[in-house]
Amino acid sequence: MQNNKEEKRNALARSPFEASETDRLGGRTYRVVIVDDHPVVRRGLRALFDDRPGIEVCGELTTGVQAVEFVKKNKPDLVIMDLTLPEMNGLDAARAIRQEAPATQILILSMHFSEELAREVLRAGALGYVLKSDADTELLAAVDHARRRLPFFTSTLARTMTQNFVEGPSPATAETGPVPGVPLTEREVQVVQLLAEGKSNKEVAAALSVSTRTVESHRNHIMRKMNFASFSDLVRFAIRANLVNP
C-alpha cells in the first residue's frame, strides 16, 4: 500500500509532459541519431543530451546514405540531421527515411536561413528545422516537440516567417534578398556557397555531381532571382547570410 502511495506521489511530481511521454514510450529510452559530417558538431550535439534523462544517442553518422541505412536497420525514434551532407543531402535522406521508417521523426539542422528551405524541409517529411546557431538553446525544445510529434521551427525563422506573412516582404528584400528573406532552394544555397568559396563552375559541378551546364543555369537563375548586378554581389550576399566566412 505504501509503495502505491509513493508511486502516485512520484507521478504527480512529474510534469504532465514527462508523465504522458513515459506512458507513450512505455518507459523505454527515446533513441536519437545524430548525422553531421563535422566531428566537432556531433560532439557538441551529443553533449546536449548527456544529462537528459530518458534520451540515448544511439548513433553518430556522417553521410545521408549512412543515415538511411542505419534507420532502416535500427528504427530509432528521432534523426537529427544536417542539411548539407556528403553522398546524399539531408532533404533526400529525409524523404528516404520517411519511406523506410515512417515512425522515425526527423529534425533538420542547418546554418542556412531561408523560408523556402523551411518549406522544403516540411515537404521532405521532416518535423522541424533548427539553425545550428540556435542549437544550444533550442534543440532540446525541438526534440521535446518531436517526441510529441509536433512541428518545430527555430525561433529566428518563425519570427521572420510571421513578420513576412503579416507585413509582406520589405523593399530591401525585394531588391537585394537580405538574410531573413532568402528565397533560395536548398540546391541554390549549395551553389551560392561553393561559388562564394572561390570554386569554378566545373568544381561546383563535381562537388554536386551535376553537369557544368546545370551549374551555369543555377548561377544565372540565382543572379536574376536575387537581382545581383555582379558576382561580387553574390559573394557579399553569401557572407551576410553566413554561408561562407568573410
Beta strands, then each sheet from edge to edge (+ up, - down):
strand 1: 30-35
strand 2: 55-61
strand 3: 78-82
strand 4: 105-110
strand 5: 128-131
strand 6: 152-153
sheet 1: 2+ 1+ 3+ 4+ 5+ 6+
end
